[in-house]
Amino acid sequence: MSGVHDDVDLGHTVAGWSGCVIALTGFAGAGVAMCVNRLPGVWLGLGVILFGGLVTWALHLRGWGKPSGPRPAEQWDWRVKDPMTGHRDCLACRLAGRRPAGGAKTTAVHPLGRTPPVPAVTESR
């Protein structure tokens, strides 16, 4: 099964893994505190979850995240630092006030080369 995901950018990054581990730790801590009826532990666990999001954002802004959409194959390893100047469609970069060079928006490419479906717009009267 080693060749199942060889041609897909799964987006494993230092920012993603770090934030996920921190948030899962906070979730587990809040769950245990809830089971033993300790309200301060629940709040502490929720704080750790929030901290995980902030750590992910900070690492992303330091170049340890990835832009939206697939990357070139040579950047798929999780230890590759992103040579970023601001990602065009990235909420984290916009919240930090980063603007990419150039004005055109990028469109994400489907990993299998297909065009992503466009949601139908319906008018309600």
C-alpha positions, 0 to 999 in steps of 0.5 A: 500500500505504499504507492496509494498516496504517492501522487497526491499532495496531502498537505502535511506540514510542520504547522498542520501537525503541530497545531493538530497535536496541540488541539487534540491534547486540549480536546482530550484534556477537556473531555477527561475534565468533563467526565470527572466534573472539573469545570476549570479543567474543561476551560483549560482544555478549551484554552489549549485548543485555542492555543493550538490554532494560534500556534498553527497560524504563527508557524504558517506565517513563519513559512512552515505551512502551505498555500491553498491547493496542491504544491509541486511534487518537490515541496510535498515533504512536511519538512520543506519550508514554504518560500512564501511572500503571502498566499493569494487565497489564504485566510491566515495571510489576509488576517495577518495583513500579508498581501501576495505579489501580483493582483490575479487570484489563483485557482486551485487545481484538483489533484486528479486534474478535474475541474472542481464542481461549481455550486448551483446558485438558486434564487429564493423569492 
